[in-house]
Amino acid sequence: MNEPLVLGIETSCDETGVGIVRGHTLLADAVASSVDEHARFGGVVPEVASRAHLEAMVPTIERACETAGVRLDDVDAIAVTSGPGLAGALLVGVAAAKALALGLGKPIYGVNHLAAHVAVDQLEHGPLPEPCLAMLVSGGHSSLLEVDDVTVGVEPLGATIDDAAGEAFDKVARLLGLPFPGGPHIDRAATSGSSVYVDFPRGLTSRKDLERHRFDFSFSGLKTAVARWVEARERAGEPVPVADVAASFQEAVCDVLVRKALDAATTRGIEDILIGGGVAANSRLRAMATERAADLGIRVRVPRPGLCTDNGAMVAALGAELVARGRTPSALDLPADSSQPITTVVA
């Protein structure tokens, strides 16, 4: 049997992504980002994102097909992010996918954004270990998930209870006068700074916190600690050592993420950790996770940075896996669900 050819559409936030995958082989990954339009606001504006998706959708689909060397009627199925994400942005992608599915007479799969971040690793490293522990870290999510079969169900072990890691990166970058989005700029600045210059707090790691939130994350206290430290320096008329603060902040975030992921993996008897989401592109997180996991005999898989951020390839990858395993497609009236739970892989 030929491997399924699937087109995936991702519009959960500010990037219009269209990917085309045959089985575990990536044929095209076209992305149109509206990040520059949001930069002057210091964060994503939902209405701006939705309008940008409308304008970019058709050209991005055309570019993906041209890159892959396929026609739309060649695809076996259409996959689209149905949630979670920004409601208006999701609606654009879901509507486009429905139109394609109806016009081409192809099945449609409304897939979970977080599950897609897990599935995309197959495009680089092959089939997922079953089970594996997925740590997804982005602007909207910091989650620990136990994955037995990414097409059926994902068991949440822990999640952020306030600011997600990526959100904290953006807010701290703004405090330090760095551009939006903050993650890449803090990562870059940290390379010339000291990670022990400031001992910033590690959220939800005290004994009392671990009793109630062992695998959960909190970065709002860390963000506040950085703000107070910076404000104190400024009040004293002293320069803020941006590189050192960036490195110390980044170390605190990565320390908590890796510590909790390894704790969850050893507790559940899981030998493979997959890291996904935009923050997975962070160089310190990759290095720290790999080093500490090796000491425990745990393997770490992280997709290349381009596949960590939101993209259509990840949606197509999950769609291809759903088709290959004979999972039931979504109905044509599938909704866009901004709060779709991770336990729902296909809407």
C-alpha positions as CSV (number, residue, x, y, z in Angstrom):
1,M,0.0,0.0,0.0
2,N,1.3,3.5,-0.9
3,E,2.0,5.8,2.0
4,P,-0.7,8.5,2.4
5,L,-0.2,11.9,0.8
6,V,-1.6,14.5,3.2
7,L,-1.9,18.3,3.1
8,G,-1.9,19.9,6.5
9,I,-3.0,23.4,7.4
10,E,-2.0,25.3,10.6
11,T,-3.5,28.6,11.7
12,S,-3.7,28.4,15.5
13,C,-1.8,31.7,16.1
14,D,0.2,34.0,13.9
15,E,1.7,31.7,11.3
16,T,-0.1,30.4,8.2
17,G,1.5,26.9,7.7
18,V,0.8,24.5,4.9
19,G,2.7,21.2,4.8
20,I,2.6,18.2,2.5
21,V,3.7,14.8,3.8
22,R,3.9,11.4,2.3
23,G,4.0,8.9,5.1
24,H,7.0,10.1,7.2
25,T,8.6,12.0,4.4
26,L,8.2,15.8,4.3
27,L,7.7,17.1,0.8
28,A,6.8,20.8,1.5
29,D,6.6,23.1,4.5
30,A,5.4,26.5,3.4
31,V,5.0,29.2,6.2
32,A,3.7,32.8,6.0
33,S,4.3,34.6,9.3
34,S,2.6,37.7,10.4
35,V,5.0,38.2,13.3
36,D,6.2,41.5,12.0
37,E,2.7,42.9,12.0
38,H,2.4,42.0,15.7
39,A,5.8,43.2,16.8
40,R,4.8,46.8,17.3
41,F,2.1,45.6,19.8
42,G,4.6,43.5,21.7
43,G,2.4,40.4,21.3
44,V,0.0,38.6,19.0
45,V,-3.2,40.6,18.1
46,P,-6.0,38.0,17.3
47,E,-7.8,40.1,14.7
48,V,-4.6,41.0,12.9
49,A,-3.6,37.3,12.9
50,S,-7.0,36.2,11.4
51,R,-6.8,38.8,8.6
52,A,-3.2,37.8,7.8
53,H,-4.3,34.1,7.5
54,L,-7.1,35.1,5.1
55,E,-4.6,36.9,2.8
56,A,-1.9,34.2,3.0
57,M,-3.9,31.0,2.8
58,V,-4.2,30.6,-1.0
59,P,-0.7,31.7,-1.9
60,T,0.8,29.4,0.8
61,I,-1.2,26.4,-0.4
62,E,0.0,27.1,-3.9
63,R,3.6,27.4,-2.8
64,A,3.4,24.2,-0.9
65,C,2.0,22.3,-3.9
66,E,4.6,23.7,-6.2
67,T,7.4,22.8,-3.8
68,A,6.1,19.3,-3.4
69,G,5.5,18.8,-7.1
70,V,1.9,17.7,-6.5
71,R,-1.6,18.8,-7.5
72,L,-4.3,19.3,-4.9
73,D,-6.3,16.4,-6.3
74,D,-3.3,14.1,-5.7
75,V,-3.7,14.3,-1.9
76,D,-5.4,11.5,0.0
77,A,-6.6,13.7,2.9
78,I,-6.7,17.1,4.3
79,A,-5.6,17.7,8.0
80,V,-6.1,21.0,9.8
81,T,-5.6,22.3,13.3
82,S,-9.0,22.5,14.9
83,G,-7.7,23.6,18.3
84,P,-6.5,24.8,20.7
85,G,-5.6,28.3,19.6
86,L,-7.0,31.7,18.8
87,A,-10.7,31.2,17.8
88,G,-10.7,33.6,14.8
89,A,-7.4,32.3,13.5
90,L,-8.5,28.6,13.8
91,L,-11.7,29.4,11.9
92,V,-9.8,30.6,8.9
93,G,-7.8,27.3,8.7
94,V,-10.8,25.1,9.4
95,A,-12.9,26.9,6.8
96,A,-10.2,26.6,4.2
97,A,-9.7,22.9,4.9
98,K,-13.4,22.2,4.7
99,A,-13.6,23.9,1.3
100,L,-10.7,21.8,0.0
101,A,-12.2,18.6,1.4
102,L,-15.6,19.3,-0.1
103,G,-14.3,20.5,-3.4
104,L,-11.8,17.6,-3.8
105,G,-13.9,14.9,-2.3
106,K,-11.3,14.0,0.3
107,P,-11.6,13.1,4.0
108,I,-10.8,15.8,6.5
109,Y,-9.1,15.4,9.9
110,G,-9.5,18.2,12.5
111,V,-6.4,17.6,14.7
112,N,-5.2,18.7,18.0
113,H,-2.4,21.3,17.8
114,L,-0.4,19.8,20.7
115,A,-0.6,16.2,19.4
116,A,0.7,17.6,16.0
117,H,3.7,19.0,17.8
118,V,4.4,15.4,19.0
119,A,3.8,13.8,15.6
120,V,6.1,16.1,13.7
121,D,9.2,14.5,15.2
122,Q,8.5,11.4,13.0
123,L,9.5,13.4,9.9
124,E,13.0,13.7,11.3
125,H,13.6,10.7,13.5
126,G,11.1,8.1,12.3
127,P,8.3,6.4,14.3
128,L,7.7,7.5,17.8
129,P,8.7,5.3,20.7
130,E,5.6,3.9,22.4
131,P,5.3,5.0,25.1
132,C,7.2,8.3,25.2
133,L,7.1,11.4,27.3
134,A,6.4,14.6,25.4
135,M,7.3,18.0,26.9
136,L,5.6,20.7,24.8
137,V,6.8,24.3,25.5
138,S,5.5,27.3,23.6
139,G,4.0,30.7,24.0
140,G,0.7,29.2,25.0
141,H,1.6,25.8,26.5
142,S,4.0,24.2,28.9
143,S,2.8,20.6,29.1
144,L,4.0,17.1,30.1
145,L,2.2,14.3,28.2
146,E,2.4,10.6,28.3
147,V,2.0,9.3,24.7
148,D,1.2,5.7,24.0
149,D,-0.3,6.2,20.6
150,V,-0.4,9.8,19.3
151,T,-3.5,9.0,17.0
152,V,-5.7,7.7,19.8
153,G,-5.0,9.5,23.1
154,V,-2.5,11.5,25.1
155,E,-2.5,11.5,28.9
156,P,-1.7,14.9,30.4
157,L,0.6,14.7,33.4
158,G,1.2,18.3,34.0
159,A,0.6,21.8,32.5
160,T,1.3,25.4,33.2
161,I,-1.0,27.0,35.8
162,D,-0.2,30.6,34.7
163,D,2.3,32.0,32.2
164,A,3.7,29.4,29.8
165,A,7.4,29.3,29.2
166,G,7.3,31.1,25.8
167,E,5.0,33.8,27.2
168,A,7.6,34.4,30.0
169,F,10.4,34.7,27.4
170,D,8.4,37.4,25.5
171,K,7.6,39.4,28.7
172,V,11.2,39.2,30.0
173,A,12.5,40.2,26.5
174,R,10.3,43.3,26.7
175,L,11.7,44.2,30.1
176,L,15.3,43.9,28.7
177,G,14.5,46.0,25.6
178,L,14.7,43.0,23.3
179,P,12.5,42.6,20.2
180,F,9.4,40.4,19.9
181,P,9.2,37.4,19.8
182,G,11.5,37.2,22.8
183,G,12.7,33.6,22.7
184,P,15.3,33.8,19.9
185,H,16.6,37.1,21.2
186,I,17.1,36.0,24.8
187,D,18.8,32.8,23.6
188,R,21.1,34.9,21.5
189,A,21.9,37.4,24.2
190,A,22.4,34.6,26.8
191,T,25.4,33.2,24.9
192,S,27.5,36.1,26.1
193,G,26.1,36.2,29.6
194,S,26.5,34.3,32.9
195,S,23.8,31.9,33.9
196,V,24.6,32.2,37.6
197,Y,24.8,36.1,37.7
198,V,21.3,36.2,39.3
199,D,19.8,33.3,41.2
200,F,16.2,33.6,40.0
201,P,13.5,31.4,41.5
202,R,12.4,28.0,40.2
203,G,8.6,27.9,40.3
204,L,6.7,25.0,41.8
205,T,9.8,23.2,43.0
206,S,9.6,23.5,46.8
207,R,8.6,20.4,48.8
208,K,5.1,21.8,49.4
209,D,4.6,22.7,45.7
210,L,5.7,19.3,44.6
211,E,3.1,17.6,46.7
212,R,0.3,19.4,44.7
213,H,1.9,20.4,41.5
214,R,4.7,17.8,40.9
215,F,4.5,17.9,37.1
216,D,3.0,21.4,36.7
217,F,4.7,24.6,35.7
218,S,4.5,28.3,36.8
219,F,6.6,31.1,35.3
220,S,4.7,34.2,36.5
221,G,6.7,34.4,39.7
222,L,10.0,34.1,37.7
223,K,8.8,36.9,35.3
224,T,8.0,39.1,38.3
225,A,11.3,38.4,40.0
226,V,13.2,39.5,36.8
227,A,11.0,42.7,36.6
228,R,11.8,43.6,40.2
229,W,15.5,43.0,39.7
230,V,15.6,45.1,36.6
231,E,13.6,47.9,38.2
232,A,15.8,48.0,41.3
233,R,18.9,48.4,39.1
234,E,17.2,51.2,37.1
235,R,16.1,53.0,40.3
236,A,19.7,52.9,41.5
237,G,20.9,54.4,38.2
238,E,22.9,51.3,37.4
239,P,23.1,49.7,33.9
240,V,21.2,46.5,33.4
241,P,23.5,43.7,32.3
242,V,21.1,42.3,29.6
243,A,23.2,39.3,28.6
244,D,23.6,38.2,32.2
245,V,20.0,38.6,33.1
246,A,18.9,36.8,29.9
247,A,21.3,33.9,30.7
248,S,20.2,33.7,34.3
249,F,16.5,33.8,33.4
250,Q,16.9,31.3,30.6
251,E,18.8,28.9,33.0
252,A,15.9,29.1,35.5
253,V,13.3,28.3,32.9
254,C,15.3,25.4,31.4
255,D,16.2,24.0,34.8
256,V,12.6,23.7,35.8
257,L,11.4,22.3,32.5
258,V,14.1,19.6,32.4
259,R,13.9,18.7,36.1
260,K,10.2,18.1,35.9
261,A,10.4,16.2,32.6
262,L,13.0,13.8,33.9
263,D,11.1,13.3,37.1
264,A,8.0,12.4,35.2
265,A,9.9,10.1,32.8
266,T,11.6,8.2,35.7
267,T,8.4,8.0,37.7
268,R,6.4,6.6,34.8
269,G,9.2,4.3,33.7
270,I,9.6,6.0,30.3
271,E,12.9,5.9,28.5
272,D,12.3,8.4,25.7
273,I,11.5,12.1,26.0
274,L,10.3,14.2,23.0
275,I,10.6,18.0,23.3
276,G,8.4,20.1,21.0
277,G,6.9,23.5,20.6
278,G,8.5,26.8,19.8
279,V,10.7,26.9,23.0
280,A,12.1,23.6,22.0
281,A,14.3,25.6,19.5
282,N,16.1,27.1,22.5
283,S,19.8,26.0,22.5
284,R,20.2,25.8,26.3
285,L,17.0,23.7,26.7
286,R,18.3,21.2,24.1
287,A,21.7,20.9,25.6
288,M,20.6,20.7,29.2
289,A,17.9,18.1,28.5
290,T,20.3,15.9,26.5
291,E,23.1,16.1,29.2
292,R,20.9,15.4,32.2
293,A,18.9,12.7,30.5
294,A,22.0,10.8,29.4
295,D,23.0,10.5,33.1
296,L,19.7,8.7,33.7
297,G,19.9,6.5,30.6
298,I,17.0,8.4,29.0
299,R,17.0,9.3,25.3
300,V,15.9,12.7,24.1
301,R,14.5,13.6,20.7
302,V,14.0,17.1,19.5
303,P,13.1,18.1,15.9
304,R,15.2,20.7,14.1
305,P,14.3,24.3,15.1
306,G,12.2,24.9,12.0
307,L,9.8,22.0,12.9
308,C,9.5,23.2,16.5
309,T,7.6,26.4,15.8
310,D,4.1,26.2,14.4
311,N,4.0,24.8,10.9
312,G,1.8,22.9,8.5
313,A,4.2,20.0,8.4
314,M,3.3,18.9,11.9
315,V,-0.4,18.9,11.0
316,A,0.2,16.9,7.9
317,A,2.5,14.5,9.8
318,L,-0.3,13.7,12.3
319,G,-2.8,13.5,9.5
320,A,-0.7,11.0,7.6
321,E,-0.4,8.9,10.8
322,L,-4.2,9.0,11.3
323,V,-4.8,7.8,7.7
324,A,-2.1,5.1,7.9
325,R,-3.7,3.7,11.0
326,G,-7.2,3.8,9.7
327,R,-8.6,6.3,12.1
328,T,-12.1,7.7,11.4
329,P,-12.0,11.2,9.7
330,S,-13.8,14.2,11.1
331,A,-17.2,15.3,9.9
332,L,-17.5,18.2,7.5
333,D,-19.2,20.2,10.2
334,L,-16.2,19.9,12.6
335,P,-15.8,23.0,14.8
336,A,-12.9,25.2,15.6
337,D,-12.3,24.7,19.3
338,S,-10.1,27.3,20.9
339,S,-9.9,25.2,24.1
340,Q,-9.7,21.7,22.6
341,P,-8.3,19.3,25.2
342,I,-5.2,17.3,24.5
343,T,-7.2,14.1,25.2
344,T,-9.1,14.9,21.9
345,V,-6.7,14.1,19.1
346,V,-9.2,14.2,16.3
347,A,-12.3,16.5,16.5
